[in-house]
Amino acid sequence: MKFSFLRGRLAKRGWEYRDSFPAGLRQYVLVFGPHTHSRDFWTGLCIREDLGLHHLHVLGKKPLFRGIQGWFLRKLGGIPVDQHAAGGIVGQVVEHFRSDPDFCLALAPEGTRAKVDGLRSGYYEIAKAAGVPIVVLGIDAGRKMVSISAPIMPLDTKEATDARVLEILGPLEGFVPEKGLQHLTPDRASRLMPEQLAWNAQTFPTRLFLDQPVEGGRIQMTHAEAYAEAQRFARGLYALGVVQGDRVALIGKNSAHWLIYDYAVSLAGAVSVPIYPTIDGPTARAVIEHSESKVVVLGKLDDVARYRDCIPSGIEVVTTPDHQRGDARTWDEVCAMGDPSAVFPTLHPDDLMTIIYTSGTTGMPKGVMHSYRNFQEAFRIILTQFSFLHQEVFLSYLPLCHVAERMIISAAGVYLTGRVHFVQSLETFATDLERAQPTVFLAVPRIWEKFGETLHRKLPAAWLRRALAPVLRKKLGLSRARLVLSGAAPIRASLIDEFASLGIVIQEVYGMTENLGITTVNFRGKVRIGSVGQPFAGTRVTLGEGDEILLESPTNTQGYYREPELTAELFRGGALHTGDVGRFDSDGYLYITGRIKDIFKTAKGKYVAPAPIEGRIMEADEVEQVCLFGVNLPQPVALAVLTEHALTQAREVVESRLQQLLDAINRELPQHERLAQLIVVRERWEVDNGFITPSLKIKRNQVEKFYHDLVHGLAARAEKVVWA
């Protein structure tokens, strides 16, 4: 019996099919779940209509097949079974498989809608005895998502097969989540990243993984296609002479092939060295030489000339399809050189996976070493704290060289069997975000400020923004966001409140390259504005001498590459020294109060920690960036960059508000910390003009150097708020 009126019903309600049904499959056991509510039956009928699975059969007790009810059950594909017959239920079903070459069976492995302690054996025994594959169909009511696995042949034991099925069904939310299978789900971080990549390709081969807009079209890859491409490039690296342990660098903006490079290098047993595409040529050359990279991959770049001469002679250069350079080997050329029979090495958890060079607020970047175990443990911690994460959607736009983006995009995309969208350019960012509608989204305060300015410009009235909250969330691209994070710098409390009124809960996080960013987070429902949250499970955060924040975690770096003295300094006493200064409140929330290297001494010999004062200034809606300094000055001075919204207002109005803010701050501060002036500067601090690191942190020493003469020249003026 067909129920054509049900076709497309799920799509109209916002449901999405993540996978295609396996093509050409005639006989199979369809295992669906989690089965927690009677609504599963009607959802299943909708899925059957959408996929055209009208030949699918279900089992029912023989007494149910009487009269009108029996007629209806048979029309639905019901098969009566007698529990007491010779051969039992399994024998009866196997006979159907043997007599009908197109016989297919659907059942719930729980066997009930109640919470279970394990899966029933029927699905396994039937598939094993009939010699047919199992197809796992997941109904995720929380995400409104249907997932479909590739065919799985029954393994040697039911326990092993159960584990495979639970890996797929366990993380999903049923209509009654507490009755689900989460408590039976195996460790989702049990594999190293390359192993997880292979599992994704095998289990969900048709699922879209990478989606990158390009001029005139899109680059799209499924999990199976991405894995195959990574294998091709890994074998090509072998042909270039790369062996296990060699370093392979990449300079490029975020792209699908950036991730393929990352995975390919791991498959080959080599070590990835990502380099920021915005750093200058000499610094790039220094990183290439220091890392001893054997191959350099050039990816998506705006300014090719910057890196034309930065690559030392004798190093192989390969270009991705995002970028072509006439004097270098192309990606496809290298892939074609590979031996298809080449065998990849077995990786150990403690093998070096990557060297991440810090963006460098001061001096030369340092090469932070991380192993496969570091990434594995990081995701074990994340999945412990955020068990709801599964098959998420991401937008990649922050530099993939940065540890936060690397974790959320490269690692999470694999471990969560997710889908990664990319931005085409800064100009298309808003459009790309709206199109992607990510379920996990990370931004830095500058991005949130831009969002806020856009909302204020288009909808000045707060009540109107609240009234249109659902529309605005979709327009911003955050209508489906389940986890919204902010990091790298403090975010204005008023901004957090404003987004909260739209139903967007921003959770501040704190971490560093040296521990893969896994330190503290404001958990949903426990957000404490002004703090960076509470420690992740498995991470010990304490305060050392001078209230320096110390970390003990399985995600801590193996050290700085070729820098034993710096490594020893980093881990003096056993714990990782962050260089950040902080405090805990009575509930265990951490507050960042400064950075040891940022503390300066005024001309009066008094020490000043700039971070808390800068945080107070950033509470002003008019201020987007601020930098405090006072070396060789009687009193500290603050430099401020205004928001675009503030620049549209009358100067006297803005100046009055800043003056009031300055007076209020000075009343709170001890004499030696009181601000002599707040100087409004015209030039915005950007990565391109050298004031901001690629990870969007202010280069304090660069700001001080550039504005030194200006500040000293304005010191004699009586005004407290000065427009430079």
C-alpha positions as CSV (number, residue, x, y, z in Angstrom):
1,M,0.0,0.0,0.0
2,K,1.3,3.4,-1.0
3,F,0.6,6.6,1.1
4,S,1.5,9.1,-1.5
5,F,0.1,12.0,0.6
6,L,3.0,11.4,3.0
7,R,5.7,12.0,0.4
8,G,7.6,15.2,1.1
9,R,5.9,15.7,4.4
10,L,9.1,15.5,6.4
11,A,10.8,18.1,4.1
12,K,8.0,20.5,4.7
13,R,8.6,20.2,8.4
14,G,12.4,21.0,8.0
15,W,13.7,17.4,7.9
16,E,16.8,16.6,5.9
17,Y,18.1,13.4,4.3
18,R,21.9,13.3,4.9
19,D,22.5,10.2,2.8
20,S,21.2,8.3,-0.3
21,F,19.8,4.8,0.1
22,P,22.4,2.2,-1.1
23,A,21.8,1.6,-4.8
24,G,21.2,-1.8,-6.3
25,L,20.5,-3.5,-3.0
26,R,17.8,-6.2,-3.3
27,Q,17.9,-8.0,0.1
28,Y,18.8,-6.5,3.4
29,V,17.7,-6.1,7.0
30,L,16.8,-2.4,7.7
31,V,17.6,-1.5,11.3
32,F,15.9,1.8,12.3
33,G,16.2,3.8,15.5
34,P,16.3,5.1,18.1
35,H,12.8,3.8,18.7
36,T,11.4,5.9,21.6
37,H,7.8,6.9,20.6
38,S,4.8,5.9,18.6
39,R,5.6,8.8,16.3
40,D,8.4,6.7,14.9
41,F,5.8,4.6,13.0
42,W,4.4,7.6,11.1
43,T,7.9,9.0,10.5
44,G,8.9,5.7,9.2
45,L,5.9,5.7,6.8
46,C,7.0,9.1,5.5
47,I,10.6,7.9,5.0
48,R,9.3,4.8,3.2
49,E,7.3,7.0,0.8
50,D,10.2,9.5,0.2
51,L,12.7,6.6,-0.5
52,G,10.2,4.5,-2.4
53,L,10.8,1.4,-0.1
54,H,7.3,0.0,-0.7
55,H,8.7,-3.6,-0.8
56,L,9.8,-3.3,2.9
57,H,8.4,-5.9,5.3
58,V,7.8,-5.8,9.0
59,L,7.1,-8.6,11.5
60,G,4.0,-9.0,13.6
61,K,2.5,-11.7,15.9
62,K,0.3,-14.1,14.1
63,P,-2.9,-13.3,16.2
64,L,-2.7,-9.6,15.0
65,F,-3.4,-10.6,11.4
66,R,-7.1,-11.1,11.7
67,G,-10.0,-9.2,10.0
68,I,-9.6,-5.6,8.9
69,Q,-6.5,-5.1,11.1
70,G,-4.8,-8.1,9.4
71,W,-5.7,-6.8,6.0
72,F,-4.2,-3.4,6.9
73,L,-1.0,-4.9,8.3
74,R,-0.5,-7.0,5.2
75,K,-0.9,-3.9,3.0
76,L,1.8,-2.2,5.1
77,G,4.1,-5.2,4.4
78,G,3.4,-7.0,7.6
79,I,4.4,-10.7,7.9
80,P,2.7,-12.9,10.5
81,V,5.1,-15.0,12.6
82,D,4.5,-17.8,15.1
83,Q,6.9,-17.7,18.0
84,H,6.2,-21.3,18.8
85,A,6.7,-22.7,15.3
86,A,9.6,-25.0,14.4
87,G,12.7,-23.0,13.6
88,G,11.4,-20.0,15.6
89,I,11.0,-16.5,14.2
90,V,14.5,-16.4,12.7
91,G,13.9,-19.6,10.7
92,Q,10.6,-18.3,9.4
93,V,12.1,-15.0,8.3
94,V,15.1,-16.7,6.7
95,E,12.7,-18.8,4.6
96,H,11.2,-15.6,3.2
97,F,14.7,-14.4,2.3
98,R,15.4,-17.7,0.5
99,S,12.1,-17.8,-1.4
100,D,11.9,-14.1,-2.4
101,P,15.0,-12.5,-4.1
102,D,13.6,-9.0,-3.3
103,F,12.7,-9.6,0.3
104,C,13.6,-6.9,2.8
105,L,12.9,-6.6,6.5
106,A,12.7,-3.5,8.7
107,L,12.8,-3.7,12.5
108,A,13.8,-1.8,15.6
109,P,16.8,-3.4,17.3
110,E,15.5,-2.3,20.8
111,G,12.3,-4.3,20.3
112,T,10.4,-1.8,22.4
113,R,9.9,1.9,22.9
114,A,11.2,1.7,26.5
115,K,14.8,2.4,27.5
116,V,16.9,-0.8,27.0
117,D,20.1,-2.2,28.5
118,G,21.1,-3.7,25.1
119,L,20.0,-4.5,21.6
120,R,17.9,-7.6,20.9
121,S,19.6,-10.4,19.0
122,G,16.9,-10.8,16.3
123,Y,18.2,-8.4,13.7
124,Y,21.7,-10.0,13.9
125,E,20.6,-13.6,13.9
126,I,18.3,-13.0,10.9
127,A,20.9,-11.1,8.9
128,K,23.6,-13.7,9.8
129,A,21.5,-16.7,9.0
130,A,20.2,-15.2,5.7
131,G,23.6,-13.9,4.7
132,V,22.2,-10.5,3.9
133,P,23.6,-7.0,4.8
134,I,22.3,-4.7,7.5
135,V,21.4,-1.1,6.6
136,V,21.1,1.3,9.6
137,L,18.6,4.1,9.2
138,G,18.8,6.8,11.9
139,I,15.8,9.0,12.8
140,D,17.2,12.0,14.6
141,A,14.2,14.0,15.9
142,G,16.3,16.6,17.6
143,R,18.1,17.6,14.4
144,K,15.2,16.6,12.1
145,M,17.6,14.4,10.2
146,V,17.5,11.0,8.5
147,S,20.9,9.2,8.2
148,I,21.4,6.0,6.1
149,S,24.5,3.8,6.4
150,A,26.2,1.8,3.7
151,P,25.4,-1.9,3.9
152,I,27.1,-3.6,6.8
153,M,27.6,-7.4,6.8
154,P,27.0,-9.1,10.2
155,L,30.3,-9.4,12.0
156,D,31.6,-12.6,13.7
157,T,29.8,-11.8,17.0
158,K,26.6,-10.0,17.9
159,E,28.6,-7.8,20.3
160,A,30.8,-6.5,17.5
161,T,27.8,-5.9,15.3
162,D,25.9,-4.1,18.1
163,A,28.9,-1.8,18.6
164,R,28.9,-0.9,14.9
165,V,25.1,-0.3,14.9
166,L,25.3,1.7,18.2
167,E,28.0,3.9,16.7
168,I,25.5,5.1,14.2
169,L,22.3,5.2,16.3
170,G,23.6,5.9,19.7
171,P,24.3,9.7,19.4
172,L,20.9,10.4,17.7
173,E,18.0,12.0,19.6
174,G,14.7,10.2,19.5
175,F,11.4,11.8,20.0
176,V,11.9,11.0,23.7
177,P,15.6,11.6,24.2
178,E,15.9,10.1,27.6
179,K,14.8,6.7,26.2
180,G,17.5,6.8,23.5
181,L,20.7,4.7,23.2
182,Q,23.2,7.3,24.3
183,H,24.1,5.2,27.4
184,L,25.1,2.3,25.1
185,T,27.1,4.3,22.6
186,P,30.8,3.2,22.3
187,D,33.6,5.7,22.7
188,R,33.3,8.1,19.7
189,A,36.9,9.1,20.0
190,S,38.3,5.6,19.9
191,R,40.0,6.1,16.6
192,L,42.8,8.3,15.4
193,M,41.8,10.9,12.9
194,P,42.9,9.1,9.7
195,E,41.1,6.0,11.0
196,Q,37.9,8.0,11.6
197,L,38.1,9.5,8.1
198,A,38.2,5.9,6.7
199,W,35.3,4.9,8.9
200,N,33.2,7.8,7.7
201,A,33.9,7.0,4.1
202,Q,32.9,3.4,4.6
203,T,29.8,4.0,6.7
204,F,28.4,7.2,5.0
205,P,30.0,7.2,1.6
206,T,27.3,9.3,-0.1
207,R,27.0,12.0,2.6
208,L,28.2,15.5,1.6
209,F,31.3,16.4,3.5
210,L,32.9,19.4,1.9
211,D,31.1,22.3,0.1
212,Q,33.2,25.1,-1.3
213,P,31.8,27.9,-3.5
214,V,34.1,28.9,-6.3
215,E,33.8,31.3,-9.2
216,G,31.2,29.8,-11.5
217,G,30.2,26.8,-9.4
218,R,31.1,24.7,-6.3
219,I,33.5,22.0,-5.2
220,Q,31.6,19.3,-3.4
221,M,32.9,16.1,-2.0
222,T,31.3,13.3,-0.1
223,H,33.1,11.5,2.7
224,A,34.1,8.7,0.4
225,E,35.3,11.1,-2.3
226,A,37.3,13.2,0.3
227,Y,39.0,10.0,1.6
228,A,39.8,8.8,-1.9
229,E,41.3,12.2,-2.8
230,A,43.4,12.2,0.4
231,Q,44.7,8.7,-0.4
232,R,45.6,9.9,-4.0
233,F,47.6,12.9,-2.7
234,A,49.2,10.8,0.1
235,R,50.6,8.4,-2.5
236,G,51.7,11.4,-4.6
237,L,53.7,12.6,-1.6
238,Y,55.4,9.2,-1.5
239,A,56.4,9.7,-5.1
240,L,58.0,13.1,-4.2
241,G,60.2,11.3,-1.7
242,V,58.2,12.0,1.5
243,V,58.6,9.4,4.2
244,Q,57.1,8.9,7.6
245,G,57.9,11.7,9.9
246,D,58.8,14.3,7.1
247,R,57.2,17.7,7.4
248,V,54.9,19.0,4.7
249,A,53.9,22.7,4.8
250,L,50.9,24.5,3.4
251,I,50.3,28.1,2.8
252,G,46.7,28.9,1.8
253,K,43.3,30.2,2.8
254,N,40.5,27.9,3.9
255,S,39.4,25.5,1.2
256,A,38.3,21.9,0.6
257,H,41.8,21.0,-0.6
258,W,43.3,22.5,2.6
259,L,41.5,19.8,4.5
260,I,42.4,17.1,2.0
261,Y,46.0,18.2,2.4
262,D,45.7,17.9,6.2
263,Y,44.2,14.4,6.0
264,A,46.6,13.2,3.2
265,V,49.7,14.2,5.2
266,S,48.4,12.2,8.1
267,L,47.6,9.1,5.9
268,A,51.2,9.3,4.6
269,G,52.5,9.3,8.2
270,A,54.1,12.7,7.6
271,V,53.7,15.9,9.8
272,S,51.6,18.8,8.6
273,V,52.9,22.4,9.0
274,P,50.1,24.9,8.2
275,I,51.3,28.5,7.7
276,Y,49.1,31.6,7.9
277,P,48.4,33.0,4.4
278,T,48.6,36.5,5.8
279,I,52.1,36.5,7.2
280,D,54.9,38.2,5.3
281,G,57.2,36.3,3.0
282,P,60.4,36.3,5.3
283,T,58.4,34.9,8.2
284,A,56.9,32.2,6.0
285,R,60.4,31.3,4.8
286,A,61.6,31.2,8.4
287,V,58.8,28.8,9.4
288,I,59.5,26.6,6.3
289,E,63.2,26.4,7.2
290,H,62.7,26.0,10.9
291,S,60.2,23.1,10.4
292,E,62.5,21.5,7.9
293,S,59.6,21.0,5.5
294,K,60.4,18.7,2.6
295,V,57.4,19.8,0.5
296,V,55.4,23.1,0.4
297,V,51.8,23.1,-0.8
298,L,50.5,26.4,-2.1
299,G,46.7,26.7,-1.8
300,K,44.1,29.4,-2.2
301,L,45.9,32.8,-2.0
302,D,45.1,36.4,-2.7
303,D,48.7,37.6,-3.1
304,V,50.8,35.0,-4.8
305,A,53.8,37.4,-5.3
306,R,54.2,37.6,-1.5
307,Y,55.3,33.9,-1.4
308,R,57.0,33.6,-4.8
309,D,60.5,34.0,-3.3
310,C,59.9,32.8,0.2
311,I,60.3,29.1,-0.5
312,P,63.9,27.9,-0.2
313,S,65.5,26.3,-3.2
314,G,65.5,22.5,-3.4
315,I,62.0,22.2,-1.8
316,E,59.3,20.7,-3.9
317,V,56.3,23.0,-4.5
318,V,52.8,21.7,-5.2
319,T,49.8,23.9,-6.0
320,T,46.2,22.9,-5.2
321,P,43.4,23.3,-7.7
322,D,42.6,26.6,-5.9
323,H,45.8,28.1,-7.2
324,Q,48.1,27.5,-10.2
325,R,51.8,28.5,-10.3
326,G,53.6,27.9,-13.5
327,D,56.9,26.8,-12.0
328,A,55.4,24.3,-9.6
329,R,53.8,20.8,-9.8
330,T,50.0,20.7,-9.8
331,W,47.9,18.7,-7.4
332,D,46.6,16.4,-10.1
333,E,50.1,15.9,-11.5
334,V,51.4,14.8,-8.1
335,C,48.4,12.5,-7.5
336,A,49.0,10.9,-10.9
337,M,52.6,10.1,-9.8
338,G,51.4,8.0,-6.9
339,D,51.6,4.2,-6.8
340,P,48.0,2.9,-6.3
341,S,49.4,-0.1,-4.5
342,A,51.3,1.9,-1.9
343,V,50.5,0.9,1.7
344,F,50.1,3.5,4.3
345,P,51.9,3.2,7.7
346,T,50.3,2.1,10.9
347,L,50.1,5.2,13.1
348,H,50.7,5.3,16.9
349,P,48.8,7.7,19.1
350,D,52.0,9.3,20.3
351,D,53.3,9.9,16.7
352,L,53.7,13.6,15.9
353,M,50.7,14.7,13.8
354,T,51.2,18.5,13.3
355,I,53.4,21.5,14.1
356,I,51.2,24.6,14.6
357,Y,53.2,27.8,14.5
358,T,51.8,30.4,16.8
359,S,50.6,33.6,15.1
360,G,53.1,35.6,17.0
361,T,52.1,38.8,18.8
362,T,55.8,39.3,19.4
363,G,58.9,37.8,17.8
364,M,59.2,34.7,15.7
365,P,56.4,32.1,15.8
366,K,57.0,29.0,17.9
367,G,56.3,25.5,16.5
368,V,53.8,23.8,18.8
369,M,53.9,20.0,18.5
370,H,50.7,17.9,18.8
371,S,50.3,14.2,18.5
372,Y,47.3,12.1,17.4
373,R,46.7,11.3,21.0
374,N,46.3,15.1,21.8
375,F,43.6,15.4,19.2
376,Q,41.9,12.2,20.2
377,E,41.8,13.2,23.9
378,A,40.6,16.7,23.0
379,F,37.6,15.1,21.3
380,R,37.0,12.7,24.1
381,I,36.8,15.6,26.4
382,I,34.5,17.6,24.1
383,L,32.1,14.7,23.6
384,T,32.0,14.2,27.3
385,Q,30.9,17.8,27.9
386,F,28.8,18.1,24.7
387,S,27.3,14.6,24.2
388,F,24.7,16.1,21.9
389,L,27.2,16.9,19.2
390,H,26.9,14.6,16.1
391,Q,26.8,15.0,12.4
392,E,27.0,18.8,12.8
393,V,27.2,21.5,10.1
394,F,30.1,24.0,10.1
395,L,31.2,27.1,8.3
396,S,34.9,27.5,7.8
397,Y,36.1,31.1,7.6
398,L,38.6,31.7,10.4
399,P,42.2,30.7,9.5
400,L,42.5,26.9,9.5
401,C,46.1,27.4,10.6
402,H,44.7,28.5,14.0
403,V,44.1,25.8,16.6
404,A,40.5,26.7,17.3
405,E,39.4,26.5,13.6
406,R,41.6,23.4,13.1
407,M,39.8,21.7,16.0
408,I,36.3,22.8,15.0
409,I,36.6,22.3,11.3
410,S,39.3,19.8,10.4
411,A,39.0,17.6,13.5
412,A,35.3,18.0,14.3
413,G,34.3,17.5,10.7
414,V,35.9,14.1,10.9
415,Y,35.0,12.9,14.4
416,L,31.4,14.2,14.1
417,T,30.9,12.9,10.5
418,G,29.9,16.4,9.8
419,R,29.5,18.7,6.8
420,V,31.8,21.7,6.2
421,H,30.9,24.7,4.2
422,F,33.4,27.4,3.2
423,V,33.2,31.1,2.5
424,Q,34.2,32.2,-1.0
425,S,35.5,35.6,0.2
426,L,35.0,38.3,2.9
427,E,32.6,40.0,0.5
428,T,30.4,36.8,0.4
429,F,30.7,36.0,4.1
430,A,27.1,37.0,5.0
431,T,25.6,35.1,2.0
432,D,27.7,32.0,2.6
433,L,26.8,32.0,6.3
434,E,23.1,32.3,5.6
435,R,23.3,29.5,3.0
436,A,25.2,27.1,5.3
437,Q,23.1,27.6,8.5
438,P,25.7,25.9,10.7
439,T,24.8,24.0,13.8
440,V,28.1,24.8,15.4
441,F,29.6,28.3,15.0
442,L,32.7,30.0,16.4
443,A,33.4,33.7,16.1
444,V,35.7,36.2,17.6
445,P,34.4,39.4,19.2
446,R,35.1,41.5,16.1
447,I,32.7,39.3,14.1
448,W,30.0,39.6,16.8
449,E,30.5,43.4,16.8
450,K,29.9,43.4,13.0
451,F,26.7,41.4,13.4
452,G,25.6,43.8,16.1
453,E,26.3,46.9,14.0
454,T,24.4,45.4,11.1
455,L,21.4,44.7,13.3
456,H,21.5,48.3,14.7
457,R,21.8,49.8,11.3
458,K,18.9,47.9,9.8
459,L,16.7,47.7,12.9
460,P,17.5,50.5,15.4
461,A,14.6,49.7,17.8
462,A,15.4,46.9,20.3
463,W,11.8,45.8,20.5
464,L,11.7,45.3,16.7
465,R,14.8,43.1,16.8
466,R,13.2,40.9,19.5
467,A,9.9,40.7,17.6
468,L,11.7,39.5,14.5
469,A,14.1,37.2,16.3
470,P,13.3,34.0,14.3
471,V,13.7,35.9,11.0
472,L,16.9,37.5,12.1
473,R,18.5,34.2,13.3
474,K,17.8,32.8,9.9
475,K,19.1,35.9,8.1
476,L,22.3,35.8,10.2
477,G,22.7,32.1,9.4
478,L,22.3,30.9,13.0
479,S,18.7,29.6,12.9
480,R,19.9,26.0,13.4
481,A,22.9,26.7,15.7
482,R,23.1,24.4,18.7
483,L,26.5,25.5,19.9
484,V,27.7,29.2,19.5
485,L,31.1,30.0,20.8
486,S,33.3,33.1,21.1
487,G,37.0,33.2,21.8
488,A,40.4,34.9,21.4
489,A,39.4,38.0,23.3
490,P,36.8,39.3,25.8
491,I,33.4,40.1,24.3
492,R,31.2,43.0,25.5
493,A,28.6,41.9,28.1
494,S,25.9,44.1,26.4
495,L,26.6,42.3,23.1
496,I,26.1,38.9,24.8
497,D,22.8,40.1,26.3
498,E,21.6,41.5,22.9
499,F,22.2,38.2,21.1
500,A,20.6,36.3,24.0
501,S,17.4,38.4,23.4
502,L,17.4,37.0,19.9
503,G,17.7,33.4,21.2
504,I,21.4,33.2,20.3
505,V,23.4,32.1,23.4
506,I,27.1,33.0,23.0
507,Q,29.4,30.8,25.1
508,E,32.8,32.2,25.8
509,V,35.7,29.8,25.7
510,Y,39.4,30.0,26.6
511,G,42.3,28.1,25.4
512,M,45.6,28.3,23.6
513,T,47.5,26.6,20.8
514,E,49.6,24.7,23.4
515,N,46.6,22.7,24.7
516,L,44.4,22.6,21.6
517,G,42.2,25.3,23.1
518,I,40.7,22.9,25.6
519,T,40.8,24.8,28.9
520,T,37.5,26.4,30.0
521,V,34.0,27.1,28.6
522,N,30.8,28.7,29.6
523,F,28.4,25.8,29.4
524,R,24.9,26.4,28.1
525,G,22.5,27.3,30.9
526,K,25.5,28.1,33.1
527,V,26.9,31.2,31.3
528,R,28.5,33.7,33.5
529,I,29.1,36.9,31.6
530,G,32.6,38.3,32.0
531,S,34.2,34.9,32.8
532,V,35.6,32.4,30.4
533,G,33.7,29.6,32.1
534,Q,34.6,26.5,34.0
535,P,37.3,23.9,33.2
536,F,36.6,21.1,30.8
537,A,36.3,17.6,32.4
538,G,39.8,16.1,32.5
539,T,41.5,19.5,32.5
540,R,43.0,20.8,35.8
541,V,43.3,24.6,35.9
542,T,45.2,26.2,38.8
543,L,46.8,29.5,39.6
544,G,50.6,29.7,40.2
545,E,52.9,32.4,41.2
546,G,51.6,35.8,40.4
547,D,48.2,34.2,39.7
548,E,49.5,32.7,36.4
549,I,47.1,30.2,34.9
550,L,48.6,26.7,34.9
551,L,47.2,23.7,32.9
552,E,47.4,20.0,33.3
553,S,45.6,18.2,30.5
554,P,46.0,15.2,28.1
555,T,45.7,17.8,25.3
556,N,48.9,19.6,26.3
557,T,51.6,20.0,23.6
558,Q,54.6,17.7,23.3
559,G,56.6,20.9,23.3
560,Y,58.1,23.5,21.0
561,Y,59.7,22.0,17.9
562,R,63.6,22.2,18.1
563,E,63.3,24.5,21.1
564,P,64.2,22.4,24.2
565,E,64.9,25.4,26.4
566,L,61.6,27.0,25.6
567,T,59.8,23.7,26.2
568,A,61.4,23.3,29.6
569,E,60.4,26.9,30.5
570,L,56.8,26.1,29.3
571,F,56.5,23.1,31.6
572,R,58.6,24.2,34.6
573,G,57.2,22.5,37.6
574,G,55.2,20.0,35.5
575,A,52.2,22.1,34.6
576,L,51.9,24.1,31.4
577,H,52.5,27.8,32.0
578,T,50.0,29.9,30.0
579,G,51.5,33.3,30.6
580,D,48.0,34.5,31.3
581,V,46.9,35.9,34.7
582,G,43.5,35.1,36.1
583,R,41.3,34.5,39.1
584,F,38.5,32.1,40.1
585,D,35.2,33.1,41.7
586,S,33.6,31.1,44.4
587,D,31.8,28.9,41.9
588,G,34.9,28.0,40.0
589,Y,34.5,30.3,37.0
590,L,37.7,31.6,35.6
591,Y,38.3,35.3,34.8
592,I,41.3,36.4,32.7
593,T,42.8,39.5,34.3
594,G,45.9,40.0,32.1
595,R,48.9,38.6,30.5
596,I,52.3,38.6,32.3
597,K,54.1,40.0,29.3
598,D,51.6,42.7,28.8
599,I,52.0,44.2,32.3
600,F,54.0,47.4,32.0
601,K,55.7,49.9,34.4
602,T,54.8,53.6,34.2
603,A,57.3,56.4,34.6
604,K,56.4,56.5,38.3
605,G,57.6,52.9,38.7
606,K,54.1,51.5,39.1
607,Y,52.9,48.3,37.4
608,V,49.7,48.2,35.4
609,A,47.8,45.2,34.0
610,P,46.1,46.5,30.9
611,A,43.5,43.7,30.3
612,P,40.9,44.5,33.1
613,I,41.0,48.2,32.1
614,E,40.6,47.4,28.4
615,G,37.7,45.1,29.3
616,R,35.9,48.0,31.0
617,I,36.5,50.3,28.0
618,M,35.2,47.6,25.7
619,E,31.9,47.6,27.6
620,A,31.1,50.8,25.6
621,D,29.0,50.2,22.6
622,E,31.0,52.8,20.7
623,V,34.4,51.0,21.1
624,E,35.5,48.1,18.8
625,Q,39.2,47.9,19.6
626,V,41.3,49.2,22.5
627,C,44.9,49.0,23.5
628,L,46.3,50.4,26.7
629,F,50.0,51.3,27.3
630,G,52.0,53.5,29.5
631,V,55.7,52.7,29.4
632,N,57.6,55.8,30.3
633,L,54.4,57.7,30.8
634,P,53.2,59.2,34.1
635,Q,49.8,57.6,33.7
636,P,48.4,55.0,31.3
637,V,46.8,56.0,28.0
638,A,44.2,54.1,26.0
639,L,44.0,54.1,22.2
640,A,40.5,53.2,20.8
641,V,39.1,52.3,17.4
642,L,35.3,53.1,17.2
643,T,32.6,50.9,15.8
644,E,31.2,51.8,12.4
645,H,27.9,52.6,14.1
646,A,29.6,55.1,16.4
647,L,31.2,56.8,13.4
648,T,27.8,57.6,12.0
649,Q,26.8,59.6,15.1
650,A,27.6,63.2,16.0
651,R,31.1,63.5,17.4
652,E,29.9,65.5,20.4
653,V,27.5,62.8,21.4
654,V,30.1,60.0,21.1
655,E,32.7,62.2,22.9
656,S,30.3,62.8,25.8
657,R,29.6,59.1,26.2
658,L,33.3,58.3,26.2
659,Q,34.0,61.0,28.7
660,Q,31.4,59.6,31.0
661,L,32.9,56.2,30.6
662,L,36.4,57.4,31.3
663,D,35.3,59.3,34.4
664,A,33.5,56.2,35.7
665,I,36.5,53.9,35.1
666,N,38.9,56.3,36.7
667,R,36.7,56.5,39.9
668,E,37.1,52.7,40.2
669,L,40.8,52.6,39.7
670,P,43.7,53.2,42.1
671,Q,45.6,56.4,41.4
672,H,48.5,54.9,39.5
673,E,46.1,53.1,37.0
674,R,43.9,56.0,36.2
675,L,43.8,56.9,32.5
676,A,45.3,60.2,31.5
677,Q,43.6,60.2,28.1
678,L,41.5,58.1,25.7
679,I,42.7,58.7,22.2
680,V,40.4,57.9,19.3
681,V,42.4,56.8,16.3
682,R,41.2,56.8,12.7
683,E,42.9,53.8,11.3
684,R,41.3,50.4,11.9
685,W,43.6,47.7,13.2
686,E,43.7,44.9,10.6
687,V,45.8,41.9,9.8
688,D,46.8,43.6,6.5
689,N,48.3,46.7,8.2
690,G,50.2,44.7,10.7
691,F,48.3,45.6,13.9
692,I,46.5,42.3,14.2
693,T,47.8,38.7,14.2
694,P,46.2,36.2,11.8
695,S,44.3,34.9,14.8
696,L,42.9,38.4,15.3
697,K,44.8,39.4,18.4
698,I,46.2,42.9,18.8
699,K,50.0,43.2,18.4
700,R,50.5,45.4,21.4
701,N,54.1,46.2,20.7
702,Q,53.3,47.2,17.1
703,V,50.5,49.5,18.3
704,E,52.9,51.1,20.9
705,K,55.6,51.6,18.3
706,F,53.4,53.1,15.7
707,Y,51.6,55.6,18.0
708,H,54.5,56.4,20.2
709,D,55.1,59.9,18.8
710,L,51.4,60.7,18.6
711,V,50.7,59.7,22.2
712,H,53.7,61.7,23.5
713,G,52.7,64.7,21.3
714,L,49.2,64.7,22.8
715,A,50.3,64.3,26.4
716,A,50.3,68.1,27.0
717,R,46.7,68.5,25.9
718,A,44.1,69.0,28.7
719,E,41.3,67.1,27.0
720,K,40.6,63.6,28.4
721,V,39.0,62.4,25.2
722,V,41.2,63.3,22.1
723,W,40.5,62.7,18.4
724,A,43.7,61.9,16.6
